[in-house]
Amino acid sequence: MIIPGYYDLKHKLEEGKTYIFSFLKLVTLADGEAYMVMEDPFGIRHMLLYRYYKQYDLQPDTAVRCRVDRINCTGRVFLEPEHPFYKPGTSAVFPVIRAGFRSAEYSVNRVILVKDIFDNEIEVVIPPEYRDNIMAGARVECTVTLIRKGRPVLSLNP
């Protein structure tokens, strides 16, 4: 499949790879949302919703490292700018806000709510084999599995 805007198959973005994009400008569209206009290394422009990355302190006319998260069937490219603090595959300690349960379709999961460096609340599922009792106010070590929309996706370390 040729991605719209890419006419030279030797020069196209690939899912999962990281590229350096140029943050050209910030624009507000008819939906009232601010978008970052990002230009890839091949000169194609992409729009990225600014509100997810506002805390990254990104400025126009700068270079931003972005991972190509996915490319959908219509050729739309979804980007994830590199997080200024967390990196996938690394561990970090997070304060626990509260612990509780969440009902899934056929089961009930134990979960904790933690805060990241930007005070975003992130839900972490406690694996069934994890026997320790985690209380609010505790600190837990989690592995950052990936970053999605500016927030780390976490898994609890045993």
MIDOSE-1310 file (N, C-alpha, C; in nm, 2 decimals, decimal comma, always signed):
residues 158
miip	+0,08/-0,12/+0,00/+0,00/+0,00/+0,00/+0,09/+0,12/+0,00; +0,06/+0,22/-0,08/+0,13/+0,34/-0,09/+0,06/+0,44/+0,00; +0,13/+0,50/+0,09/+0,07/+0,60/+0,19/+0,05/+0,73/+0,12; -0,08/+0,79/+0,13/-0,10/+0,91/+0,06/+0,01/+1,02/+0,09
gyyd	+0,06/+1,08/-0,01/+0,16/+1,18/+0,01/+0,30/+1,12/-0,01; +0,31/+0,99/-0,01/+0,44/+0,92/-0,04/+0,44/+0,86/-0,17; +0,51/+0,92/-0,27/+0,51/+0,87/-0,40/+0,64/+0,79/-0,43; +0,73/+0,80/-0,34/+0,86/+0,73/-0,36/+0,87/+0,63/-0,25
lkhk	+0,85/+0,50/-0,28/+0,84/+0,39/-0,18/+0,97/+0,38/-0,11; +1,08/+0,43/-0,15/+1,21/+0,42/-0,08/+1,21/+0,52/+0,04; +1,13/+0,62/+0,03/+1,12/+0,72/+0,14/+0,98/+0,73/+0,20; +0,95/+0,64/+0,29/+0,83/+0,65/+0,36/+0,85/+0,61/+0,51
leeg	+0,76/+0,65/+0,59/+0,77/+0,62/+0,73/+0,73/+0,47/+0,76; +0,79/+0,41/+0,86/+0,76/+0,27/+0,90/+0,71/+0,27/+1,04; +0,61/+0,19/+1,07/+0,55/+0,18/+1,20/+0,66/+0,12/+1,30; +0,66/+0,18/+1,42/+0,76/+0,14/+1,52/+0,89/+0,21/+1,52
ktyi	+0,92/+0,27/+1,41/+1,05/+0,34/+1,40/+1,04/+0,49/+1,45; +1,15/+0,54/+1,49/+1,16/+0,68/+1,54/+1,23/+0,76/+1,44; +1,17/+0,88/+1,42/+1,23/+0,98/+1,32/+1,23/+1,11/+1,39; +1,31/+1,20/+1,33/+1,31/+1,34/+1,38/+1,22/+1,42/+1,29
fsfl	+1,12/+1,49/+1,35/+1,02/+1,57/+1,28/+1,05/+1,71/+1,32; +1,01/+1,80/+1,23/+1,02/+1,95/+1,25/+0,88/+1,99/+1,30; +0,88/+2,05/+1,42/+0,76/+2,11/+1,47/+0,75/+2,25/+1,41; +0,66/+2,26/+1,31/+0,66/+2,39/+1,23/+0,58/+2,50/+1,30
klvt	+0,46/+2,46/+1,34/+0,37/+2,57/+1,41/+0,26/+2,50/+1,48; +0,19/+2,58/+1,56/+0,07/+2,54/+1,63/-0,05/+2,61/+1,56; -0,15/+2,53/+1,53/-0,27/+2,59/+1,46/-0,40/+2,54/+1,54; -0,50/+2,62/+1,54/-0,63/+2,59/+1,60/-0,73/+2,57/+1,48
ladg	-0,79/+2,45/+1,48/-0,88/+2,42/+1,37/-1,03/+2,44/+1,42; -1,12/+2,42/+1,33/-1,26/+2,45/+1,35/-1,32/+2,37/+1,47; -1,26/+2,26/+1,51/-1,31/+2,19/+1,63/-1,27/+2,26/+1,76; -1,19/+2,37/+1,75/-1,15/+2,44/+1,87/-1,02/+2,38/+1,93
eaym	-0,97/+2,28/+1,88/-0,85/+2,21/+1,93/-0,72/+2,27/+1,87; -0,62/+2,27/+1,95/-0,49/+2,31/+1,90/-0,41/+2,19/+1,84; -0,35/+2,20/+1,73/-0,27/+2,09/+1,67/-0,13/+2,14/+1,64; -0,04/+2,05/+1,65/+0,10/+2,07/+1,61/+0,11/+2,03/+1,47
vmed	+0,17/+2,11/+1,38/+0,20/+2,07/+1,25/+0,34/+2,02/+1,25; +0,36/+1,89/+1,22/+0,49/+1,83/+1,22/+0,52/+1,79/+1,08; +0,65/+1,81/+1,04/+0,69/+1,77/+0,91/+0,80/+1,66/+0,92; +0,77/+1,55/+0,85/+0,86/+1,43/+0,86/+0,99/+1,46/+0,78
pfgi	+1,08/+1,36/+0,79/+1,21/+1,38/+0,71/+1,19/+1,39/+0,56; +1,08/+1,34/+0,51/+1,05/+1,34/+0,37/+0,97/+1,46/+0,32; +0,94/+1,55/+0,41/+0,87/+1,67/+0,37/+0,72/+1,67/+0,38; +0,66/+1,56/+0,43/+0,52/+1,54/+0,44/+0,48/+1,59/+0,58
rhml	+0,37/+1,67/+0,58/+0,32/+1,73/+0,71/+0,21/+1,64/+0,77; +0,21/+1,64/+0,91/+0,12/+1,56/+0,99/+0,07/+1,65/+1,10; -0,06/+1,63/+1,14/-0,12/+1,70/+1,25/-0,12/+1,61/+1,38; -0,08/+1,68/+1,49/-0,08/+1,60/+1,62/-0,15/+1,69/+1,72
lyry	-0,25/+1,63/+1,79/-0,33/+1,70/+1,89/-0,23/+1,75/+2,00; -0,24/+1,88/+2,02/-0,14/+1,94/+2,12/-0,17/+1,91/+2,26; -0,30/+1,90/+2,30/-0,33/+1,89/+2,44/-0,26/+1,77/+2,51; -0,24/+1,66/+2,44/-0,17/+1,54/+2,50/-0,03/+1,57/+2,54
ykqy	+0,03/+1,67/+2,47/+0,18/+1,69/+2,48/+0,21/+1,83/+2,53; +0,11/+1,90/+2,58/+0,13/+2,04/+2,63/+0,24/+2,04/+2,74; +0,24/+1,94/+2,83/+0,34/+1,94/+2,94/+0,48/+1,91/+2,89; +0,50/+1,87/+2,77/+0,63/+1,84/+2,72/+0,71/+1,97/+2,69
dlqp	+0,64/+2,08/+2,69/+0,71/+2,21/+2,66/+0,77/+2,21/+2,52; +0,70/+2,16/+2,42/+0,75/+2,16/+2,29/+0,73/+2,30/+2,23; +0,82/+2,35/+2,15/+0,81/+2,48/+2,09/+0,82/+2,47/+1,94; +0,75/+2,56/+1,87/+0,76/+2,56/+1,72/+0,90/+2,59/+1,68
dtav	+0,93/+2,55/+1,56/+1,07/+2,57/+1,50/+1,18/+2,49/+1,57; +1,14/+2,37/+1,63/+1,23/+2,28/+1,69/+1,22/+2,14/+1,63; +1,32/+2,06/+1,66/+1,32/+1,92/+1,61/+1,26/+1,83/+1,73; +1,18/+1,74/+1,69/+1,11/+1,65/+1,79/+1,13/+1,51/+1,74
rcrv	+1,18/+1,42/+1,83/+1,19/+1,28/+1,80/+1,05/+1,22/+1,83; +1,00/+1,15/+1,72/+0,87/+1,09/+1,73/+0,87/+0,95/+1,68; +0,80/+0,86/+1,75/+0,79/+0,72/+1,71/+0,66/+0,71/+1,62; +0,67/+0,64/+1,51/+0,55/+0,62/+1,43/+0,47/+0,51/+1,50
drin	+0,36/+0,55/+1,57/+0,29/+0,45/+1,65/+0,21/+0,35/+1,56; +0,15/+0,41/+1,46/+0,08/+0,32/+1,37/+0,04/+0,40/+1,24; +0,01/+0,33/+1,14/-0,04/+0,39/+1,02/-0,17/+0,31/+0,98; -0,28/+0,38/+0,98/-0,41/+0,31/+0,96/-0,43/+0,28/+0,81
ctgr	-0,54/+0,22/+0,78/-0,57/+0,17/+0,64/-0,59/+0,28/+0,54; -0,62/+0,40/+0,59/-0,63/+0,52/+0,50/-0,50/+0,59/+0,48; -0,40/+0,55/+0,55/-0,27/+0,61/+0,54/-0,24/+0,72/+0,65; -0,33/+0,74/+0,74/-0,31/+0,84/+0,84/-0,20/+0,79/+0,94
vfle	-0,10/+0,87/+0,97/+0,01/+0,84/+1,05/-0,01/+0,89/+1,19; +0,00/+0,80/+1,29/-0,02/+0,84/+1,43/+0,12/+0,85/+1,49; +0,16/+0,96/+1,55/+0,29/+0,99/+1,60/+0,28/+0,99/+1,75; +0,39/+0,96/+1,82/+0,41/+0,97/+1,96/+0,54/+1,04/+1,99
pehp	+0,54/+1,17/+2,02/+0,67/+1,23/+2,06/+0,74/+1,16/+2,18; +0,87/+1,17/+2,17/+0,95/+1,11/+2,28/+0,92/+1,18/+2,41; +0,89/+1,10/+2,52/+0,85/+1,15/+2,65/+0,98/+1,22/+2,71; +0,97/+1,33/+2,77/+1,09/+1,40/+2,83/+1,15/+1,33/+2,95
fykp	+1,07/+1,24/+3,01/+1,12/+1,17/+3,13/+1,12/+1,02/+3,12; +1,01/+0,96/+3,08/+1,00/+0,81/+3,08/+1,04/+0,76/+2,94; +1,10/+0,64/+2,94/+1,13/+0,57/+2,82/+1,08/+0,43/+2,83; +1,02/+0,38/+2,72/+0,97/+0,24/+2,73/+1,08/+0,14/+2,76
gtsa	+1,04/+0,04/+2,85/+1,14/-0,06/+2,89/+1,21/-0,03/+3,02; +1,19/+0,10/+3,07/+1,26/+0,14/+3,19/+1,16/+0,13/+3,31; +1,22/+0,13/+3,43/+1,14/+0,13/+3,55/+1,14/+0,26/+3,62; +1,04/+0,29/+3,69/+1,03/+0,42/+3,77/+0,94/+0,39/+3,89
vfpv	+0,95/+0,47/+3,99/+0,87/+0,46/+4,11/+0,76/+0,57/+4,11; +0,64/+0,52/+4,14/+0,52/+0,61/+4,13/+0,45/+0,61/+4,26; +0,39/+0,72/+4,31/+0,31/+0,73/+4,43/+0,17/+0,67/+4,40; +0,12/+0,60/+4,49/-0,01/+0,54/+4,48/-0,12/+0,64/+4,54
irag	-0,22/+0,67/+4,46/-0,32/+0,76/+4,50/-0,43/+0,68/+4,57; -0,47/+0,57/+4,51/-0,57/+0,48/+4,58/-0,56/+0,34/+4,51; -0,62/+0,25/+4,59/-0,62/+0,11/+4,54/-0,77/+0,07/+4,54; -0,80/-0,03/+4,45/-0,94/-0,07/+4,44/-0,96/-0,18/+4,35
frsa	-1,08/-0,19/+4,30/-1,12/-0,30/+4,20/-1,19/-0,24/+4,08; -1,17/-0,31/+3,97/-1,24/-0,27/+3,84/-1,30/-0,39/+3,78; -1,43/-0,38/+3,75/-1,50/-0,49/+3,69/-1,47/-0,50/+3,54; -1,43/-0,61/+3,49/-1,41/-0,64/+3,35/-1,53/-0,72/+3,31
eysv	-1,54/-0,76/+3,18/-1,66/-0,83/+3,14/-1,69/-0,96/+3,21; -1,58/-1,04/+3,24/-1,60/-1,17/+3,30/-1,52/-1,18/+3,43; -1,46/-1,07/+3,47/-1,37/-1,09/+3,59/-1,37/-0,95/+3,67; -1,31/-0,96/+3,78/-1,28/-0,84/+3,86/-1,13/-0,83/+3,88
nrvi	-1,07/-0,71/+3,85/-0,93/-0,69/+3,86/-0,90/-0,60/+3,98; -0,79/-0,63/+4,05/-0,74/-0,54/+4,15/-0,66/-0,43/+4,07; -0,68/-0,31/+4,10/-0,61/-0,20/+4,04/-0,56/-0,10/+4,14; -0,46/-0,02/+4,09/-0,41/+0,09/+4,17/-0,41/+0,21/+4,08
lvkd	-0,42/+0,33/+4,14/-0,42/+0,45/+4,06/-0,29/+0,52/+4,11; -0,20/+0,55/+4,01/-0,07/+0,62/+4,05/-0,06/+0,75/+3,97; +0,03/+0,84/+4,02/+0,05/+0,97/+3,95/+0,19/+0,96/+3,88; +0,20/+1,02/+3,76/+0,32/+1,03/+3,69/+0,39/+1,16/+3,72
ifdn	+0,50/+1,19/+3,66/+0,58/+1,31/+3,68/+0,50/+1,44/+3,66; +0,40/+1,43/+3,57/+0,31/+1,55/+3,53/+0,18/+1,55/+3,60; +0,17/+1,47/+3,71/+0,04/+1,45/+3,79/-0,07/+1,39/+3,71; -0,05/+1,32/+3,60/-0,15/+1,25/+3,53/-0,18/+1,12/+3,62
eiev	-0,31/+1,09/+3,63/-0,35/+0,97/+3,70/-0,35/+0,85/+3,60; -0,28/+0,74/+3,64/-0,27/+0,63/+3,56/-0,31/+0,50/+3,63; -0,40/+0,43/+3,57/-0,45/+0,30/+3,63/-0,35/+0,19/+3,60; -0,32/+0,11/+3,70/-0,23/+0,00/+3,68/-0,30/-0,13/+3,73
vipp	-0,31/-0,23/+3,65/-0,37/-0,36/+3,69/-0,27/-0,43/+3,77; -0,32/-0,48/+3,89/-0,23/-0,57/+3,97/-0,25/-0,71/+3,93; -0,14/-0,78/+3,89/-0,15/-0,92/+3,84/-0,20/-1,01/+3,95; -0,28/-1,11/+3,91/-0,33/-1,20/+4,02/-0,23/-1,27/+4,11
eyrd	-0,11/-1,29/+4,06/-0,01/-1,35/+4,14/+0,06/-1,26/+4,24; +0,03/-1,13/+4,23/+0,09/-1,03/+4,32/+0,01/-1,03/+4,45; +0,07/-1,07/+4,56/+0,00/-1,10/+4,68/+0,01/-0,98/+4,78; +0,11/-0,89/+4,76/+0,12/-0,78/+4,86/+0,00/-0,69/+4,85
nima	-0,03/-0,63/+4,97/-0,14/-0,54/+4,98/-0,09/-0,40/+4,96; -0,14/-0,33/+4,86/-0,09/-0,20/+4,83/-0,19/-0,09/+4,87; -0,15/+0,00/+4,95/-0,23/+0,10/+5,01/-0,20/+0,24/+4,95; -0,30/+0,33/+4,96/-0,28/+0,47/+4,92/-0,16/+0,53/+5,00
garv	-0,08/+0,61/+4,94/+0,03/+0,67/+5,00/+0,16/+0,59/+4,98; +0,15/+0,46/+4,94/+0,27/+0,38/+4,92/+0,33/+0,42/+4,79; +0,45/+0,37/+4,76/+0,52/+0,40/+4,64/+0,55/+0,26/+4,57; +0,52/+0,25/+4,44/+0,54/+0,12/+4,38/+0,64/+0,14/+4,26
ectv	+0,71/+0,04/+4,22/+0,80/+0,04/+4,11/+0,72/-0,03/+3,99; +0,72/+0,04/+3,88/+0,65/+0,00/+3,76/+0,74/+0,00/+3,64; +0,71/-0,08/+3,54/+0,79/-0,08/+3,42/+0,70/+0,00/+3,32; +0,76/+0,09/+3,25/+0,70/+0,17/+3,14/+0,70/+0,08/+3,02
tlir	+0,58/+0,03/+2,98/+0,57/-0,06/+2,87/+0,57/+0,02/+2,74; +0,50/+0,13/+2,73/+0,50/+0,22/+2,62/+0,44/+0,35/+2,66; +0,45/+0,45/+2,57/+0,39/+0,58/+2,59/+0,28/+0,60/+2,49; +0,16/+0,64/+2,54/+0,05/+0,65/+2,45/-0,02/+0,78/+2,48
kgrp	-0,03/+0,87/+2,39/-0,09/+1,01/+2,41/-0,03/+1,08/+2,52; +0,10/+1,08/+2,53/+0,17/+1,15/+2,63/+0,17/+1,09/+2,77; +0,11/+0,97/+2,79/+0,10/+0,91/+2,92/+0,17/+0,77/+2,92; +0,25/+0,74/+3,02/+0,31/+0,61/+3,03/+0,20/+0,50/+3,05
vlsl	+0,22/+0,39/+2,98/+0,14/+0,27/+3,01/+0,23/+0,18/+3,10; +0,17/+0,14/+3,22/+0,26/+0,08/+3,32/+0,22/-0,06/+3,35; +0,32/-0,14/+3,39/+0,29/-0,27/+3,45/+0,37/-0,28/+3,58; +0,31/-0,34/+3,68/+0,36/-0,34/+3,81/+0,48/-0,44/+3,82
np	+0,59/-0,40/+3,88/+0,70/-0,49/+3,89/+0,68/-0,59/+4,01; +0,72/-0,71/+3,99/+0,69/-0,81/+4,10/+0,78/-0,78/+4,22
